[in-house]
């Protein structure tokens, strides 16, 4: 409708004449006001749509109301942000992502269960996720040389899972990520400190230990040892670990083992007898050495069929890089101070055994 037509329409309803210029000014103001209102509504709508990207909603402070949030392995910062927002920890995923990117911390976020609060500022939430003390977990340290059954006891005490659950998981070695040459978990539960998460299971803990063994074995190059199978290396390392006192002695013990194997002699290691008997002691009698077992190296030739415990990195390294020497015997003459003596002379070996017997009070 033209201004003239509009005026005619308005005048038709009026009894008195109207100033057309005044009417036209009034009409323009109404139209312009309408257009301004439409424009304002458009801007507000656009801001509403883009606001989460330009300035994401964020809480203030440390929040209240504890909540445990799980971050899974391999999750990106965006996925973690969505998890936090869904749990009510942060106001929006965008606020958390913006904070992570601003501080370049996307590579610092680790999987696990974290104790957080609802209604946290994104910056505070990120700080808590970067703080190891926020993780809901317990640590368990597995020392070198434990047998698998002893490892289960340690893990059970830390996790609360019955020993039977670890035995059940170990009975299915194919599901634990063990190396192809491992017939059982013995020797491949790498000694280290592990996190026991609320989401952990007996199987997952054994898998963690097997995975750590794999990483160490790859770094040391166990499968590339010329003249020995990887299983031979781990088995030798387990004996070294069981027999050894000090780290410096490990390469010498490995050399004694290899010297005996080279000469075709039996290893005659007390630790293999004790493994066969499932005992821990410093006293091994002549009768003990007659026990019938494929692990009794007083009765069998060569290495036992598998490891007799779980060796650490130093023992594995010694098995791969033994010391140079002609030693054929060794005796830990003072177990308390971990003093071990080596010799290639049988007469000296007998004297060393007498020293040990005096220490044990068996003379």
N, C-alpha and C positions, 0 to 999 in steps of 0.2 A: 504494500500500500504506500503510495507516494505521500509526502507531507501535506500536499493540498487535499488529497482524498481523506487523510487522517483528520485534518482540520474540519472538513465538511462533515465527517462522521461525528466528531465531538460537538460541532455547532448544532447538529440536528437535534441534539438532546438539550440544548440550552435555549432559554427564552430570550436572553439578552445578547446583543452583539459582542464579539470578543476581538481583542487586538490580535491580529494574526501573527505578528512578530513575537509577541510575548508567548503565544501558544507554541510557536515553533521552537523557541528557546527551551520552554519547559519540556517539550517532546524530546529534544536532543539530550537534555540532562537525564531524562529517564532512560533513554536508549544507552547512553554512555555508562550510566550506573549499572545497567544490566550487563553490558559487556564486561565491565570491570569485575562484577561479581562472578561471572563465568570464568574470567581469567584467573581470579584469585582461587576459585575452587579447583581449577586445573593445576595450579602451582601446588596447592595443599595436597592434592591427590598424588601428584608426581613425587613430592617430598615424602609422603607416606610410603610410597612404593620403594623409593630409593634409600630411605633413612637407614634400614638395617645394613646397607652396604657402605654408606657414607659414615655413619656413626652408630655402630651396633649397640643395642641395649647392654648395659653392664650394671652389676651390683656394686655396692661400696662395702669395704671392710672385709673381715674374715668370715662372716656368716655365722649361722648358728644351726644346731641340729646335726649331729654326726651322721655320715653316710659313707659306706664303703663302695668304691667304684673300681671296677676291673678294667684294665687296659690289656688287650690281647696282643700277642706278638705280631708284628708287621702292620699294625694300624697306623695310618697317617695322622697328621695333626688335625685334619678336618674330621676324620672319623672319631678321634678322641674328643674333639670339641662337641660333636653331636651327642656322644655318650654323656659328657658332662652336663650339657644342656638338658638332655632328657631326664637326668637324675636330679635336676634342679640345683646343681652346684653353681653353674654360671647362668647369667641371664640370657645369653645367646651364644650360639656357636661362633658367630662372626667376631664377637668380642675376644674370645679365647684365641682364635686363629690369628687375629690382628696382633695380639700380644706375643704369640709365639714367633710370628714373622718379624716383628719389630726387634725382638731380642735374639733372633737367629737361633732358636732352641729346638727346632723340629727334630734334629738328630740326637738330642739329649733325652728324649722321652723314652722310658723303658717300660716293658710290660710288667704287670703285677697287679696286686690289689692294694689300693691306697685309701687311707683314712682321711676323708675330707669333711667339709661342712656344706650345708645347703645355703644358697644365697651369698656365695663368695665373689669378690671382685676377680675378674679374669687374671689380673696380675698376681693376686694372692694365690689363686688356684694353681697357677703355673709354678710359683715358688714351692708350693707343697709337693707338687708332682716331681720336682727336681730334688727334693729332700729325701734321702734314703730312709730317714727316720719315720717318714709318713707311710712307708710300706707296711702292710699288715703281713708280717712274716716272722719266721724264726730261722736262725742259722744253725746248721749242724756241721761240725768239722770231722771229717773222716781221716784219721792218720794213716801214714804209709804202713803197708804190711799186714793189715787186717785181712782175715779170711772172709769170704762172702757171708758166712753165718754171723760173724762178729759185726760186719757192716749192717746187717739187718737189725741187730739189737740196737746199735747207735741210731739208726734211722727211726726205729720204732719209738725210742725214748724222745726224740725230737718232734716227731710228727703225731704220735698218738695212735698210729696204725699198728695193728698186731703184727708180730713177726711173721705169722702165717700168711699175711697178705703179701709180704715181700717174697716169701718162699713160693707162693703161688705165681707171682709175676715172673720170678726168675725161672720157673719151670717152663716158660714159653720164651726162650731166648730169641726166637725169630722176630718177636714183636718189640724188642728193646733197642733195635738199631745197633747191634753188635757188629764188629767186623766179620767178614765172611769166614775167616779162619778160626773164629771163636766157637767152641762147642758148648760153652756154658758161660755164665757171668764171671766165674772165678778168674781173676787176673785183669778184668776189664772194667771194674768199678773203681774209677780213678780217684785216689785220695785227694781231697780238696775241701773247701768250705762251700756249702750249698744253701740256697734259700728254700725254706719250706713254706710255701704259700697256702692260703686257705683253699685254693683250687688244686693243690698238689694231690697226687695219689701215689700209692706204693709204686705203681708202674712208672709214673712220670718221673719220680725221683731216681729210679734205676736207669731210666732213659737219659736223664741229665748226666749221670755219672758215666754212662757208656759214651755219650756224645763228647764229654770232656776228654775221655781217653782217646777218642778218635782225633780230636784236634791236636793233642800232644803227640800222638803217634805220627800224624802227618807232618808235623813240624820237625820231628826227629828223624823222619825217613825210615821208619821201622820196616816197611815193606821193600825197601831198596837194599837191605843188607845182603851182601854177596855170600853165598854158601850157607845161609841160614834162612829158614822160613820165619815169617813174622811170629808164628806161635812159638818157635824155638827161642826167639828173642825175649818174648814176654815170660816164658817159662823160666829161662835163665835169670831174668831180672827179678822174678818172684823169689827165687832161691837166694840171690844176692841180697835182696831186701830182708829176707828172713834171717840170714846168717850175719849180715853186716852190723857193725857198731857205729862207725863214723862214716860220713860221706866219702872221705878220702880213702877209705878201705874198699869201697865198692868196686872200683876198677881192678884192684888186686884180686878180690874174691872171684870176679868174673874171669880173670886170667887163670886162676887155679882150676875153675870148672872147665875151661877150654883146654888147658893142658892135660887134664885127665881124660877128656873126651878124645883128644888127639892121640893119646897113647893107648887108647882102648881100655882104660881102667874104669872101674865103677866109681861113681861120684862119692858114694858113702857119706852123704850129708845127713846129719842128725835132724835137721829141720824137715826133711822129706818124710822121715820116720814119724815125727810128731804130727805132721799133717795127716798121715795115714791113720794115726791113732786118735786124731782130733784132740790133742793135748797141747799144753803150753808148759814147758819146764826146761831147766838146764841140765837135768839128770836123765841121760839116756843109757840104759843098761844094755848088756850083750843080748839079753833076752828080747829087748825092744827091737833090736836090729833084725830079728828073725821074723817079724810080723809079715804076714803074706798080704802084699798090696802092690799094685802097679806103681805106687808112689814111693815105695821103699827102695831107695837107690843103693842100699846095701845088698839087695837081692836082684835088682834088674840092671841091665846095661843101658848106658846112655841117659838121656833126660827122661823124667817122668812124662806121662801122657799130656800133662797140662800144668798150668801155674798152680802154686801152692799158697797163693795169697795175692794181694793186689799191690803191685809195686808202684812207687812214685817215680817222678821224672829222673831223679839222680840215679836210681837203680836201672831204669831203662837206658839211660845214657851210658852207664857203665857196661851194660850188656852189649851195646853197640860199639863202644870204644874202650875195650879193656886195656889195662896197663901192660907194659912190656915186662916180662920176667919169666923165670923158670920155676916159680913156686909150684909146689905140688900139695902142700899142706898149709893149713892155717888154724889157729886156735885163739879164741877170745879168752885170754888168760885172766882178765879182770873185767867181768861184765858190768860191774858197778861204774867203772870209769871208761868202759867201752874200749879197752886196750886189746887189740888183736895183733898177733905175731904171725909172720909168714916165713916159710922155709922150703928149701928143696932137699933138705937132709932129714931122713927119717929119724935119726937119733935126736935131732933138735925137736922134731915134732913130738917125740915121746916126752921130752922134758917139758915142753909146753903143756902137754896134757896133764902132767903131774902138777904144774902150777895151777891149772884150772881146778883139779881135784882138791888141792889145798884150799883154794878159794871157796869151793863148795863144801868143804869139810868131809869129803868122802874118802880120804886117804886112810 
